[in-house]
């Protein structure tokens, strides 16, 4: 009887970068999880900044930038929600996870 052995080619083997990224993403280490929370908080800030810029531009210019006044309220509320729930809370949890003892 012949045994079938699967040969792994260089194309099917995971690269070192892929392996390290998978180890980092699927980690249960509290410092890695805290780092992921901080990275998520930075990404959330980058998505909240355009809301803030448009709202400030409307305040400073005195012109009606938005089509309706309700749109301004939506931008300010969206900015606040993103900053509180997607930036401040994950950043606090991430900082506590990185600074805690195992």
C-alpha positions in Angstrom: 0.0 0.0 0.0 1.1 3.5 -0.8 0.8 6.2 1.8 -0.1 9.6 0.5 1.9 12.4 2.0 0.8 15.9 1.5 3.7 18.1 0.4 3.4 21.7 1.5 4.8 24.1 -1.0 6.1 27.5 -0.2 2.9 29.0 -1.4 0.6 27.1 1.1 2.8 27.7 4.1 1.9 30.7 6.2 4.5 33.4 6.2 6.2 34.7 9.3 4.2 37.9 9.1 0.9 36.0 8.8 1.8 33.7 11.6 2.7 36.6 13.9 -0.4 38.5 13.0 -2.6 35.5 13.7 -0.8 34.9 17.0 -1.4 38.5 18.0 -5.1 38.6 16.9 -6.1 35.3 18.5 -4.0 35.9 21.6 -5.3 35.6 25.1 -2.4 37.5 26.6 -3.7 40.6 28.4 -1.0 42.9 27.0 -1.8 41.9 23.4 -5.5 42.4 24.0 -4.8 45.8 25.6 -2.7 46.8 22.6 -5.6 45.8 20.3 -7.9 48.0 22.3 -5.6 50.9 22.0 -5.2 50.4 18.2 -9.0 50.3 17.9 -9.2 53.6 19.9 -6.8 55.3 17.5 -8.8 54.1 14.5 -12.0 55.4 16.2 -10.4 58.8 16.7 -9.5 58.9 13.0 -13.2 58.3 12.2 -14.5 60.9 14.7 -12.2 63.7 13.6 -14.1 64.5 10.3 -17.3 65.0 12.4 -15.5 67.4 14.7 -13.9 69.3 11.8 -17.2 69.9 10.0 -19.0 70.9 13.2 -16.2 73.4 14.1 -16.1 74.7 10.6 -19.9 75.4 10.8 -19.4 77.2 14.2 -16.4 79.4 13.1 -17.6 80.4 9.7 -21.0 81.6 10.7 -22.3 80.3 7.3 -24.8 77.6 6.9 -22.6 74.7 5.8 -25.2 72.0 6.5 -28.4 71.8 4.5 -30.5 71.6 7.6 -29.9 72.5 11.2 -30.7 68.9 12.1 -27.6 67.7 10.3 -25.4 69.7 12.6 -27.0 68.0 15.6 -26.4 64.6 13.9 -22.7 65.4 13.4 -22.2 66.6 17.0 -24.0 63.6 18.4 -22.1 61.2 16.2 -18.8 62.7 17.2 -19.7 62.4 20.9 -20.9 58.8 20.6 -17.8 57.7 18.7 -15.5 59.5 21.1 -17.1 58.1 24.3 -18.0 54.6 23.3 -15.4 53.8 20.6 -12.4 55.8 21.8 -12.4 56.6 25.5 -13.8 53.3 26.8 -11.5 51.0 24.7 -8.5 53.3 25.5 -9.2 53.0 29.2 -9.7 49.2 29.1 -6.6 48.9 27.0 -4.5 51.0 29.4 -5.8 48.9 32.3 -5.0 45.6 30.5 -1.5 46.7 29.6 -0.8 48.0 33.1 -2.2 45.1 35.1 -0.2 42.3 36.4 -0.8 38.7 35.1 
